[in-house]
């Protein structure tokens, strides 16, 4: 039974390593998705800020005219 026990232990270890690697990969993927979403939110906010600033500048020029 020693060989069977060794084989079982090896299979269990391999299964744990595969599971750990899968979890690490899914975590890394989730982190990357979050990063991309955050970058998109920042770009959207910057574009909105620039739009408001341009609109306000145009309104001010119209008042001064």
Buried (B, 14 or more C-beta within 10 A) or exposed (E): EEEEEEEEEEEEEEEEEEEEEEEEEEEEEEEEEEEEEEEEEEEEEEEEEEEEEEEEEEEEEEEEE
